[in-house]
Amino acid sequence: MEQNTAGPAPASFTKEQLAAGVKVPPVVEQDLRRIISDRLEQCGLYYRCFSRTKTAQSMARKFELKDLSEEHKLQDLIGVRINLYFDDDVDICRDIMAQTFDVIEWSTSKRSEDEFKPAKLNGVCRLPEYLKSEISPRTWDMCIDDTFELQIKTMFFEGWHEVEHDMRYKGEELWSHYPGFSRYFNSILATLELCDKSMVTLFEDLGHALYKSGRWSDMIKSHFRLKLGETQLYPEVEQILNEDMVRSDNLAKQIFRTPRQILIGQLLSRTRHVPINVNTIIALLNESVFHDERLTDVFHRTDVFNDGREDSETEARHFELRPMRRQVAFQMKTRVDGSRLKSGSPPTAQTVFTQCSKMIWKWIQSKYGVLFRNMPEEVQTYHADLLAYHVTVKYDPERHVMKVHVRHMDPEVGGRIWYSEAQVYEQKEGEGVTAGIWLKVLNGYAQPERRDSATVERQSTYFSYPGFYKNIVDTIGTCSALPCSGRRRILREEDVETVARAITDPERQFPIVLIISKDDGSGMMDESWLMQFRVSDFTRTVWRYAHVLCCYEPEGRRILQLAGDVRYASEPQIPRFYIYWPDGTQDDYSAEDIRNCSFGRHLEARGDARTYDIVHGGQAFYHRIVTDLRDWNVGANMWEGFQLDVMTEIPD
């Protein structure tokens, strides 16, 4: 009997099916272009960047022409094209993109020695995870890969490539019987290729002539071929370069002989964008290559990397007043159990409330006391306003109630106001929750909606909790179905029922991370499947808003059974990584999920610095889970705060 060796049947979708299932919001294209532009602008390359998203009609046609399937998916749902002005920038740009995105493969035009074709470089890159999440989930069920196509080519070839693509690649019948015209077409292409290479040679030869003439600024512009500001060369630097000409290996010659790649690498390694001009170029090369003490002294005195920085468009723009939009940066509702207080007897509600109140008041004093010098030493009802700074405290020790609202302007980001709110109160028995002292915390910011912004910040971008919350958790102790602990916890048989109850506890606001591993045969826990995912480090990172628990397989299966997971008996895939969310939903991951994890770390610092990189495996999984936990925290419905956008003061 013959075996069927045929591959999977090709997929087929109609234009209507694709239009209904594939939804790509504009932010995906816009942010890809912005990520690329940020990197290329940082190093001063001459370029143009374009993008497109395939239409439903174009995708349907590709499904007709190509044998697309689950094993061979459509990879260019989104396409980005980078046009460069200089031929030697293609390799430089490729290296920059490889450091920026998760590149699956590169492909180049194949040409024989006597043949001319468009010189282009194609890359298939993985979409950053945060942008993939913006695309409709049905997309990934239609044989479409979570990738985008990246084309890099020179401007000369871009000028005629579209015509060549339509009139030659898609229209071979036009040329089949007219070899003379095809040869003529090739000769034009050969001329364009010569132009690409001649431009680089021209500027190098010009730079050498300028070096011989002692025109240092013009030599730098010609040799490095980057977008430079108009700043003039410092007279002290020009004098040093002139005086150094007596040496055979003088500084000017070293500048001219330094490859562009070294300078571009230095520009990209800076934590913030620096103005690119003749002075900063020499300063960067001196830091990395020359180490000339005379230049070091000049650049130190002039603060070269800030000199010549132009006002940004934002600084020059007239802003219209807009309503403020609130954004949560952290929230929590948890019981304060006093388990970390050092006392010989169990702490009373009075003790816990008093300690919480003092800790919050001490934090307010340390943060706002320099502004409000009349702030009392002891906790009490208090109110103070000074321009954009505000403190309100309502304190009722007899009823065990403290309410706090503070806010201040962001010292670095114009228009942004940060606020923190807290409520400490005693919950009596019979009110549907555990009796004791409870704490509600809300940390966030408000800012005018950016209507001209091409990007959408994810909710947890500025995830942070106020210092008093950290101090209360660390030194007084909190409990959210389980006591909070910053140490790694390995569950034993006697812990199983307690954890199972915590998983189903409706009061719990902490997600529970449950890591089930096998015995390695020597009585130790085998965690090689977690790769670079460091459980202890992870616990220290998230323990103030999530529980992290580890256990061996027998205890783990018993917890799954008691928690109502019907798969516990038949599920063979242990080791396993579970997250039990407070809303009753559950995520679970296998070793394969961790091994294949890819995560785009999209980091934005204040000001003009933006970094982006991609990690894989256990390290990527670590960042992904931390991000998921933080996203859940800021998006959950724990507590709305005092809603001061509709009130003038916090209620009694």
C-alpha positions as CSV (number, residue, x, y, z in Angstrom):
1,M,0.0,0.0,0.0
2,E,1.5,3.3,-1.0
3,Q,1.9,6.0,1.6
4,N,0.4,9.4,1.0
5,T,3.4,11.8,1.0
6,A,1.5,14.8,-0.2
7,G,1.7,17.9,2.0
8,P,-1.3,19.6,3.5
9,A,-4.0,20.8,1.2
10,P,-3.5,24.5,0.1
11,A,-5.7,26.9,2.0
12,S,-8.2,29.0,0.2
13,F,-10.1,32.1,1.4
14,T,-12.3,34.5,-0.4
15,K,-11.9,38.2,-0.5
16,E,-15.0,38.5,1.7
17,Q,-13.7,36.0,4.3
18,L,-10.4,37.8,4.5
19,A,-12.0,41.2,4.8
20,A,-14.2,40.0,7.6
21,G,-11.5,38.1,9.5
22,V,-8.3,40.2,9.1
23,K,-8.4,43.5,10.8
24,V,-5.1,45.5,11.1
25,P,-5.4,48.9,12.8
26,P,-3.3,51.7,11.4
27,V,-1.2,51.8,14.6
28,V,0.6,48.6,13.5
29,E,2.0,50.1,10.4
30,Q,2.6,53.5,12.1
31,D,4.5,52.0,15.0
32,L,6.6,49.8,12.8
33,R,7.6,52.8,10.7
34,R,8.3,54.8,13.9
35,I,10.5,52.1,15.4
36,I,12.5,52.0,12.2
37,S,12.7,55.7,11.9
38,D,13.8,56.2,15.5
39,R,16.8,53.9,14.9
40,L,17.8,55.4,11.5
41,E,17.3,59.0,12.7
42,Q,19.5,58.2,15.7
43,C,22.4,57.4,13.5
44,G,21.7,60.0,10.8
45,L,21.3,57.8,7.7
46,Y,19.6,59.3,4.6
47,Y,16.5,57.2,4.0
48,R,12.8,57.1,3.3
49,C,10.4,54.6,4.9
50,F,7.1,53.4,3.5
51,S,4.6,50.7,4.5
52,R,1.4,49.0,3.4
53,T,-1.0,46.4,4.7
54,K,-2.3,43.9,2.2
55,T,-5.8,44.4,1.1
56,A,-8.3,41.5,1.2
57,Q,-8.2,41.4,-2.6
58,S,-4.4,41.1,-2.7
59,M,-4.4,38.4,-0.1
60,A,-7.1,36.4,-1.9
61,R,-5.0,36.6,-5.1
62,K,-1.9,35.3,-3.3
63,F,-3.9,32.4,-1.9
64,E,-4.9,31.6,-5.5
65,L,-1.3,31.8,-6.8
66,K,0.6,30.3,-3.9
67,D,0.2,26.9,-2.2
68,L,-0.3,28.5,1.2
69,S,-1.1,26.3,4.2
70,E,-0.5,25.9,8.0
71,E,3.1,24.9,7.1
72,H,3.6,27.6,4.5
73,K,1.8,30.7,5.6
74,L,1.4,34.2,4.1
75,Q,4.3,36.2,5.6
76,D,3.8,39.7,4.2
77,L,0.5,40.8,5.7
78,I,2.3,44.0,6.4
79,G,5.2,45.3,4.3
80,V,7.7,47.9,5.2
81,R,10.2,49.4,2.6
82,I,13.3,51.3,3.4
83,N,14.9,53.3,0.6
84,L,18.5,54.3,1.1
85,Y,20.5,56.9,-0.7
86,F,23.9,55.2,-0.6
87,D,24.7,51.6,-1.7
88,D,26.9,50.9,1.3
89,D,24.1,51.8,3.7
90,V,22.2,48.6,2.7
91,D,24.4,46.3,4.9
92,I,24.5,48.9,7.7
93,C,20.7,49.1,7.7
94,R,20.4,45.3,7.7
95,D,22.5,45.1,10.8
96,I,20.5,47.8,12.5
97,M,17.2,46.0,11.7
98,A,18.7,42.7,12.9
99,Q,19.3,44.3,16.3
100,T,15.8,45.8,16.3
101,F,13.5,43.0,15.2
102,D,13.4,39.2,15.4
103,V,14.5,38.4,11.9
104,I,13.5,35.0,10.7
105,E,15.4,35.1,7.4
106,W,17.1,37.4,4.9
107,S,17.0,36.9,1.1
108,T,18.8,38.8,-1.6
109,S,18.5,39.1,-5.4
110,K,20.4,36.3,-7.2
111,R,22.4,37.7,-10.2
112,S,24.9,36.1,-12.4
113,E,28.0,38.0,-13.6
114,D,26.4,39.0,-17.0
115,E,22.9,39.7,-15.6
116,F,21.4,42.8,-14.1
117,K,18.4,42.7,-11.7
118,P,17.1,45.0,-9.0
119,A,19.5,44.9,-6.0
120,K,17.3,44.5,-3.0
121,L,17.4,42.8,0.3
122,N,14.2,41.2,1.7
123,G,13.7,40.2,5.3
124,V,10.9,38.3,7.1
125,C,10.6,39.6,10.7
126,R,8.4,38.6,13.6
127,L,5.8,41.2,14.6
128,P,6.5,42.6,18.1
129,E,4.1,40.9,20.5
130,Y,2.4,44.2,21.5
131,L,1.6,44.9,17.9
132,K,0.5,41.4,17.1
133,S,-2.1,41.8,19.9
134,E,-3.6,44.8,18.1
135,I,-4.5,42.6,15.1
136,S,-7.8,40.6,15.1
137,P,-7.3,37.1,16.6
138,R,-9.1,35.5,13.6
139,T,-6.2,36.5,11.4
140,W,-3.9,33.8,12.8
141,D,-6.5,31.1,11.9
142,M,-6.4,31.9,8.2
143,C,-2.9,30.7,7.3
144,I,-1.4,34.1,7.9
145,D,1.9,34.3,9.9
146,D,2.6,36.8,12.6
147,T,5.4,38.3,10.5
148,F,6.0,41.3,8.3
149,E,8.1,41.8,5.2
150,L,11.0,44.3,5.3
151,Q,12.5,45.4,2.0
152,I,15.8,47.4,1.9
153,K,17.0,48.9,-1.4
154,T,18.7,52.0,-2.7
155,M,16.8,55.0,-4.1
156,F,18.1,54.5,-7.6
157,F,16.6,51.1,-7.9
158,E,13.5,52.1,-6.1
159,G,12.9,54.7,-8.9
160,W,12.3,52.0,-11.5
161,H,11.6,48.9,-9.4
162,E,7.8,49.3,-9.4
163,V,7.8,49.6,-13.2
164,E,10.0,46.6,-13.5
165,H,7.8,44.6,-11.2
166,D,4.6,45.3,-13.1
167,M,6.0,45.4,-16.7
168,R,8.5,42.7,-16.5
169,Y,8.0,40.4,-13.5
170,K,4.3,40.3,-14.0
171,G,4.4,40.8,-17.8
172,E,6.9,38.3,-19.2
173,E,4.9,38.0,-22.3
174,L,5.8,41.5,-23.3
175,W,9.5,40.5,-23.7
176,S,9.4,36.9,-24.8
177,H,9.9,37.6,-28.5
178,Y,11.9,40.8,-28.3
179,P,15.3,40.1,-26.8
180,G,16.7,43.4,-28.1
181,F,14.3,45.4,-25.9
182,S,15.1,43.2,-22.9
183,R,18.8,43.8,-23.4
184,Y,18.2,47.5,-23.6
185,F,16.2,47.4,-20.4
186,N,19.2,45.5,-18.8
187,S,21.6,48.2,-19.9
188,I,19.5,50.9,-18.1
189,L,19.6,48.8,-15.0
190,A,23.4,48.4,-15.3
191,T,23.7,52.2,-15.5
192,L,21.7,52.6,-12.3
193,E,23.9,50.1,-10.5
194,L,27.0,52.0,-11.7
195,C,25.4,55.2,-10.4
196,D,24.8,53.6,-6.9
197,K,28.5,52.7,-6.6
198,S,29.8,55.8,-8.3
199,M,28.0,58.0,-5.7
200,V,29.9,56.4,-2.9
201,T,33.2,56.6,-4.7
202,L,32.6,60.3,-5.6
203,F,32.1,61.3,-2.0
204,E,35.1,59.3,-0.8
205,D,37.3,60.9,-3.4
206,L,35.9,64.4,-2.5
207,G,36.5,63.7,1.2
208,H,40.2,62.9,0.5
209,A,40.6,66.1,-1.5
210,L,39.0,68.1,1.4
211,Y,41.4,66.4,3.8
212,K,44.4,67.5,1.8
213,S,43.0,71.0,1.8
214,G,42.6,71.1,5.6
215,R,38.8,71.6,5.4
216,W,37.9,69.4,8.3
217,S,34.2,70.1,8.6
218,D,33.6,69.5,4.9
219,M,35.8,66.4,5.0
220,I,33.6,64.9,7.8
221,K,30.4,65.7,5.9
222,S,31.7,64.1,2.7
223,H,33.3,61.0,4.3
224,F,30.5,60.0,6.8
225,R,27.5,61.1,4.6
226,L,25.1,61.5,7.5
227,K,22.4,64.1,8.2
228,L,24.4,66.8,10.0
229,G,23.3,69.9,11.9
230,E,24.7,73.3,11.0
231,T,26.9,73.6,14.1
232,Q,30.3,75.0,13.3
233,L,33.5,73.2,14.3
234,Y,34.8,74.5,17.7
235,P,37.8,76.8,17.1
236,E,39.7,74.9,19.8
237,V,39.1,71.6,18.0
238,E,40.1,73.1,14.6
239,Q,43.3,74.4,16.2
240,I,44.2,71.0,17.6
241,L,43.6,69.3,14.2
242,N,45.8,71.9,12.5
243,E,48.6,71.6,15.0
244,D,48.5,67.8,14.8
245,M,49.2,67.8,11.1
246,V,53.0,67.6,11.9
247,R,52.4,63.9,12.8
248,S,52.2,61.3,10.1
249,D,49.3,59.6,11.8
250,N,47.5,62.9,12.6
251,L,44.0,63.1,14.1
252,A,42.4,64.4,10.8
253,K,43.8,61.3,9.0
254,Q,42.5,59.1,11.7
255,I,39.0,60.6,11.3
256,F,39.0,60.2,7.6
257,R,40.2,56.5,7.9
258,T,37.5,55.6,10.5
259,P,34.8,53.5,8.8
260,R,31.3,54.8,8.9
261,Q,30.1,51.7,10.7
262,I,32.1,52.6,13.8
263,L,30.6,56.1,14.0
264,I,27.1,54.7,13.4
265,G,27.6,52.1,16.1
266,Q,28.6,54.8,18.5
267,L,25.5,56.8,17.7
268,L,23.2,53.8,18.2
269,S,24.8,52.9,21.5
270,R,24.0,56.2,23.1
271,T,21.1,56.0,25.6
272,R,19.6,59.2,24.2
273,H,19.7,60.8,20.8
274,V,22.5,63.2,20.4
275,P,22.7,66.1,17.9
276,I,24.8,64.9,15.0
277,N,27.3,67.5,13.9
278,V,31.0,67.8,13.3
279,N,31.7,68.3,16.9
280,T,29.7,65.4,18.3
281,I,31.2,63.1,15.6
282,I,34.8,63.9,16.6
283,A,33.8,63.6,20.3
284,L,32.3,60.1,19.7
285,L,35.3,59.0,17.7
286,N,37.6,60.4,20.4
287,E,35.8,58.4,23.1
288,S,35.9,55.2,21.2
289,V,39.0,55.4,18.9
290,F,41.5,58.3,19.5
291,H,41.4,59.0,23.3
292,D,43.2,62.3,22.7
293,E,43.4,64.2,26.1
294,R,43.3,67.6,24.4
295,L,40.0,66.8,22.6
296,T,38.6,65.2,25.8
297,D,39.2,68.4,27.7
298,V,37.6,70.6,25.1
299,F,34.4,68.4,24.8
300,H,34.1,68.1,28.6
301,R,34.2,71.9,29.0
302,T,31.6,72.5,26.2
303,D,29.2,69.7,27.2
304,V,29.3,68.8,23.5
305,F,26.4,66.3,23.5
306,N,23.9,69.0,24.6
307,D,25.4,71.9,22.6
308,G,23.5,72.3,19.4
309,R,20.5,70.4,20.5
310,E,17.6,72.1,18.7
311,D,14.2,72.7,20.2
312,S,11.9,69.9,19.4
313,E,8.7,70.4,17.5
314,T,6.8,69.7,20.8
315,E,8.6,72.5,22.6
316,A,7.8,75.0,19.9
317,R,4.1,74.0,19.4
318,H,1.2,75.9,20.9
319,F,-0.9,73.5,22.9
320,E,-4.7,73.8,23.2
321,L,-6.2,72.9,26.5
322,R,-7.9,69.5,26.5
323,P,-9.7,67.5,29.1
324,M,-7.5,65.2,31.2
325,R,-7.7,61.5,30.8
326,R,-6.9,59.2,33.8
327,Q,-4.7,56.2,33.4
328,V,-4.1,53.6,36.2
329,A,-0.5,52.7,36.9
330,F,-1.2,50.4,39.8
331,Q,-4.2,49.3,42.0
332,M,-4.8,47.0,44.9
333,K,-7.4,45.9,47.4
334,T,-6.0,43.7,50.1
335,R,-6.3,42.8,53.8
336,V,-3.4,44.0,56.0
337,D,-2.9,41.1,58.4
338,G,0.1,42.4,60.5
339,S,1.9,39.1,59.9
340,R,5.3,40.9,59.6
341,L,5.0,43.1,62.7
342,K,7.5,42.0,65.4
343,S,5.4,41.5,68.5
344,G,4.9,38.6,70.9
345,S,1.1,38.4,70.4
346,P,-1.2,38.6,67.4
347,P,-1.6,42.2,66.3
348,T,-5.0,43.9,67.0
349,A,-7.0,45.9,64.4
350,Q,-6.0,49.0,66.3
351,T,-2.3,48.2,66.0
352,V,-2.5,47.4,62.3
353,F,-4.5,50.5,61.5
354,T,-2.2,52.7,63.5
355,Q,1.0,51.3,61.8
356,C,-0.6,51.7,58.3
357,S,-1.6,55.3,59.0
358,K,1.8,56.2,60.3
359,M,3.5,54.6,57.4
360,I,1.4,56.5,54.8
361,W,1.8,59.8,56.7
362,K,5.6,59.3,56.8
363,W,5.6,58.8,53.1
364,I,3.5,61.9,52.5
365,Q,5.9,63.9,54.7
366,S,9.0,62.7,52.9
367,K,7.5,63.4,49.5
368,Y,5.6,66.7,50.0
369,G,7.1,68.1,53.2
370,V,9.6,70.2,51.4
371,L,6.6,72.0,49.7
372,F,4.2,72.2,52.7
373,R,6.4,73.3,55.5
374,N,3.5,73.5,58.0
375,M,2.8,69.8,57.7
376,P,2.3,68.4,61.2
377,E,4.6,65.7,62.6
378,E,1.7,63.4,63.7
379,V,-1.0,61.9,61.6
380,Q,-4.2,64.0,61.4
381,T,-6.7,65.4,59.0
382,Y,-4.8,67.8,56.7
383,H,-5.3,69.7,53.5
384,A,-2.8,71.8,51.4
385,D,-2.6,73.1,47.9
386,L,0.2,74.8,46.0
387,L,-0.2,75.2,42.2
388,A,-0.1,71.7,40.8
389,Y,0.7,70.1,44.2
390,H,-2.1,68.8,46.4
391,V,-2.4,66.8,49.7
392,T,-5.7,65.8,51.3
393,V,-5.8,63.5,54.3
394,K,-9.0,62.6,56.3
395,Y,-8.2,60.7,59.4
396,D,-10.6,59.2,61.9
397,P,-8.7,56.9,64.3
398,E,-11.8,56.1,66.4
399,R,-13.6,54.6,63.4
400,H,-10.3,53.2,62.0
401,V,-10.6,55.1,58.7
402,M,-7.9,57.0,56.8
403,K,-8.4,58.5,53.3
404,V,-5.6,60.0,51.2
405,H,-5.3,61.8,47.9
406,V,-2.1,63.4,46.8
407,R,-1.0,64.7,43.4
408,H,1.9,66.5,41.7
409,M,3.0,67.4,38.2
410,D,5.5,65.3,36.3
411,P,8.8,67.2,36.5
412,E,9.9,65.9,33.0
413,V,6.7,65.4,30.9
414,G,4.7,68.5,30.4
415,G,0.9,68.2,31.0
416,R,1.1,65.0,33.0
417,I,-0.2,64.9,36.6
418,W,0.6,62.0,38.9
419,Y,-1.8,61.0,41.7
420,S,-1.9,58.5,44.5
421,E,-5.0,57.5,46.5
422,A,-5.4,55.2,49.5
423,Q,-8.0,54.1,52.0
424,V,-7.4,52.2,55.2
425,Y,-10.5,51.0,56.9
426,E,-11.8,48.3,59.3
427,Q,-14.1,45.7,57.8
428,K,-16.6,44.3,60.2
429,E,-17.9,40.7,60.2
430,G,-21.0,39.9,58.3
431,E,-20.3,42.3,55.4
432,G,-19.4,39.6,52.9
433,V,-15.6,39.8,53.2
434,T,-13.0,38.8,55.8
435,A,-13.0,41.0,58.9
436,G,-9.9,43.1,59.7
437,I,-8.0,46.1,58.4
438,W,-8.2,46.5,54.6
439,L,-6.1,48.7,52.3
440,K,-7.1,50.1,48.9
441,V,-4.5,51.8,46.8
442,L,-4.7,53.5,43.4
443,N,-1.6,55.0,41.7
444,G,-1.9,56.7,38.3
445,Y,-1.5,59.7,36.1
446,A,-3.7,62.0,34.0
447,Q,-2.8,63.8,30.9
448,P,-4.5,65.5,27.9
449,E,-5.3,63.0,25.1
450,R,-2.7,63.1,22.4
451,R,-4.8,63.4,19.3
452,D,-1.7,63.6,17.0
453,S,0.0,60.6,18.5
454,A,0.6,57.7,16.1
455,T,1.1,55.2,19.0
456,V,-1.0,53.9,21.7
457,E,0.7,53.3,25.1
458,R,-0.1,50.0,26.7
459,Q,-1.8,50.4,30.1
460,S,1.2,49.1,32.1
461,T,3.8,51.3,30.4
462,Y,4.3,53.3,33.6
463,F,3.4,50.5,36.1
464,S,4.4,51.6,39.6
465,Y,3.1,51.5,43.1
466,P,3.6,54.3,45.7
467,G,6.3,53.8,48.3
468,F,3.9,53.5,51.2
469,Y,2.3,50.4,49.6
470,K,5.7,48.7,49.4
471,N,6.5,49.6,53.0
472,I,3.1,48.2,54.3
473,V,3.6,45.0,52.4
474,D,7.2,44.6,53.5
475,T,7.0,45.6,57.1
476,I,3.4,45.1,58.2
477,G,2.3,42.2,56.0
478,T,-0.7,41.7,53.7
479,C,-2.9,38.8,52.7
480,S,-4.8,38.2,49.5
481,A,-6.3,34.7,50.1
482,L,-2.6,33.8,50.9
483,P,0.0,35.7,52.8
484,C,2.2,37.7,50.6
485,S,5.8,36.5,50.5
486,G,8.9,37.7,48.6
487,R,10.6,34.3,49.1
488,R,10.3,31.4,46.8
489,R,7.6,29.0,48.2
490,I,7.7,25.3,47.5
491,L,4.4,23.7,48.5
492,R,4.2,20.5,50.6
493,E,1.3,18.1,51.0
494,E,-0.1,20.1,54.0
495,D,-0.3,23.3,51.8
496,V,-2.4,21.7,49.0
497,E,-5.9,22.4,50.4
498,T,-5.0,25.9,51.4
499,V,-3.8,26.8,47.9
500,A,-6.8,25.1,46.3
501,R,-9.1,27.3,48.5
502,A,-7.1,30.4,47.6
503,I,-7.5,29.7,43.9
504,T,-11.3,29.8,44.2
505,D,-11.4,32.6,46.8
506,P,-13.6,35.5,45.5
507,E,-11.8,38.0,47.6
508,R,-8.4,37.3,46.0
509,Q,-7.0,40.2,43.9
510,F,-3.5,38.6,43.5
511,P,-3.0,36.3,40.5
512,I,-1.6,33.0,41.5
513,V,1.3,31.7,39.5
514,L,1.6,27.9,40.0
515,I,4.8,26.2,38.7
516,I,4.6,22.4,38.6
517,S,7.8,20.5,38.0
518,K,9.0,16.9,38.1
519,D,11.4,15.3,40.5
520,D,14.9,15.2,38.8
521,G,15.5,11.7,40.3
522,S,17.6,12.9,43.2
523,G,14.9,14.5,45.2
524,M,15.4,17.9,43.7
525,M,13.0,19.9,41.5
526,D,13.9,19.7,37.8
527,E,13.5,23.2,36.4
528,S,15.6,22.9,33.3
529,W,12.4,23.3,31.2
530,L,12.1,26.9,32.5
531,M,15.4,27.8,30.7
532,Q,16.5,31.4,31.8
533,F,13.2,31.9,33.7
534,R,14.6,32.5,37.2
535,V,11.8,31.7,39.7
536,S,13.5,33.5,42.7
537,D,14.1,36.7,40.7
538,F,10.6,36.5,39.2
539,T,9.1,36.2,42.7
540,R,11.1,39.2,44.0
541,T,9.8,41.2,41.0
542,V,6.1,40.4,41.3
543,W,5.4,39.3,44.9
544,R,3.7,42.6,46.0
545,Y,0.9,42.0,43.4
546,A,1.0,38.2,42.6
547,H,1.6,35.0,44.5
548,V,4.3,32.7,43.1
549,L,4.1,29.0,44.2
550,C,6.2,26.0,43.1
551,C,5.4,22.3,43.7
552,Y,6.3,18.8,42.6
553,E,3.9,16.8,40.3
554,P,1.9,14.9,43.0
555,E,1.0,18.1,44.9
556,G,0.4,20.0,41.7
557,R,-2.1,17.4,40.3
558,R,-3.9,17.4,43.7
559,I,-4.2,21.2,43.6
560,L,-5.5,21.1,40.1
561,Q,-8.1,18.5,41.2
562,L,-9.3,20.4,44.2
563,A,-9.4,23.7,42.2
564,G,-11.8,22.1,39.8
565,D,-9.5,21.6,36.8
566,V,-11.1,18.5,35.1
567,R,-7.9,17.9,33.1
568,Y,-5.7,17.1,36.1
569,A,-6.0,13.3,35.9
570,S,-5.5,13.0,32.1
571,E,-3.2,15.9,31.4
572,P,0.2,14.3,30.7
573,Q,2.1,17.5,30.1
574,I,3.9,18.1,33.4
575,P,5.9,20.3,33.9
576,R,3.4,23.0,33.5
577,F,3.1,26.8,34.3
578,Y,-0.3,28.0,35.4
579,I,-1.7,31.5,36.1
580,Y,-5.0,31.6,38.0
581,W,-6.5,35.1,37.6
582,P,-8.7,36.6,40.2
583,D,-11.6,36.8,37.7
584,G,-11.7,32.9,37.5
585,T,-9.9,32.6,34.2
586,Q,-6.7,30.5,33.8
587,D,-3.7,30.5,31.6
588,D,-1.4,27.5,31.3
589,Y,1.9,27.0,29.5
590,S,4.1,23.9,28.6
591,A,7.8,23.6,28.3
592,E,7.3,24.0,24.5
593,D,5.6,27.3,25.0
594,I,8.5,28.6,27.0
595,R,11.1,27.3,24.5
596,N,9.3,29.0,21.6
597,C,8.5,32.2,23.3
598,S,9.6,35.5,21.7
599,F,9.0,38.8,23.3
600,G,9.5,42.3,22.0
601,R,10.7,44.5,24.8
602,H,9.4,47.9,23.9
603,L,11.0,50.4,26.3
604,E,10.3,54.1,26.2
605,A,12.3,56.4,28.4
606,R,11.2,60.0,29.0
607,G,12.6,62.5,26.6
608,D,14.0,61.5,23.3
609,A,15.5,58.1,24.1
610,R,13.7,54.9,22.9
611,T,15.1,51.4,22.9
612,Y,13.7,48.3,21.5
613,D,15.0,44.7,21.4
614,I,13.7,41.1,21.2
615,V,14.5,38.2,23.5
616,H,13.7,34.5,23.2
617,G,13.0,31.4,25.3
618,G,13.0,31.6,29.1
619,Q,14.1,35.2,29.2
620,A,11.3,36.2,26.8
621,F,8.8,34.2,28.8
622,Y,9.9,36.0,32.0
623,H,9.2,39.4,30.5
624,R,5.9,38.2,29.0
625,I,4.5,36.9,32.3
626,V,5.6,40.1,34.2
627,T,3.9,42.2,31.5
628,D,0.8,40.1,31.6
629,L,0.6,40.4,35.4
630,R,1.0,44.1,35.3
631,D,-1.5,44.5,32.4
632,W,-4.0,42.6,34.5
633,N,-3.4,44.7,37.5
634,V,-3.9,48.1,35.8
635,G,-6.9,46.8,33.9
636,A,-8.8,45.0,36.6
637,N,-11.9,46.4,38.4
638,M,-10.6,46.5,41.9
639,W,-11.3,50.1,43.0
640,E,-12.1,53.3,41.1
641,G,-10.5,55.6,43.6
642,F,-12.3,58.8,44.7
643,Q,-13.1,59.9,41.1
644,L,-11.8,63.4,41.7
645,D,-12.5,64.3,38.1
646,V,-16.1,64.5,39.1
647,M,-15.7,65.6,42.8
648,T,-13.9,68.6,44.4
649,E,-12.7,66.6,47.4
650,I,-12.6,63.0,48.7
651,P,-15.8,62.0,50.4
652,D,-16.1,61.4,54.2
